[in-house]
């Protein structure tokens, strides 16, 4: 999405010499297609048009840094992306990682395991990707690096591995269980 959005924005700015209503219409289309959301996009475009910095410029290239600033403001308000982990203060939190192969699920699990362990949480990693060659070994490596418990079985169905892990997590009062998956649910 990021690469597609960046390429479309570059193309847009190269195709306009001046700031026009058509430019704003095209920006709106690009942001909606990037799945930012219709309401957020419309509010963003209105704020962009009303920004006093836009009044003093004439070329589309000069609009780019203003768009970046405005997007950053939206990001800080959590209107586009909320990257906060919702960890229960008491009891078990379970996070299931899904996505297509190769997007970094397992690496992200390792990074989050490290962060949560550093915060004093009792963390368990679950190797639920029993299909991909090397997936179990990869999650075990992250377990060693982060000094967290890993539940795995290369011979079991993923749901069985996850079921066993959750039972153990409840019994042994873990705070967080991070579950790696094959990505296809």
Order of alpha helices (4+ residues) and beta strands (2+ residues): alpha-alpha-alpha-alpha-alpha-beta-alpha-beta-alpha-beta-alpha-beta
